[in-house]
Amino acid sequence: MADAMAAMALALVDGRAILTVAARDLGPVLVERLEVEWPGARSALAVSELRNRRGHLRAATLVIDRARLESQLAAATLPAAQASDGDTAATLFS
């Protein structure tokens, strides 16, 4: 699914603004589908109108690839003050 073309759409349906996001690759996480709704949107839909309003999450399908997550954790470096004594990746995925 990561090869699929990423899509984003904002629509006005029955007085509600609905944002749909599909096929968005965020590194170790793939957003297959995400829908956020803002009730009471005006008929002339403006993105700036929604920017500071809280939306309602209607649906979300996320896929986490364990191998990609492990490789990104292994490649990540922490500042010396935050480094732990143990192997964090090994602890997380044991």
Secondary structure, DSSP 8 states (H G I E B T S, - for coil): -TTS--EEEEEEETTEEEEEEEEEEETTEEEEEEEEEEET--SS--HHHHTTS--EEEEEEEEE-HHHHHHHHHH----GGG--SS-HHHHHT-
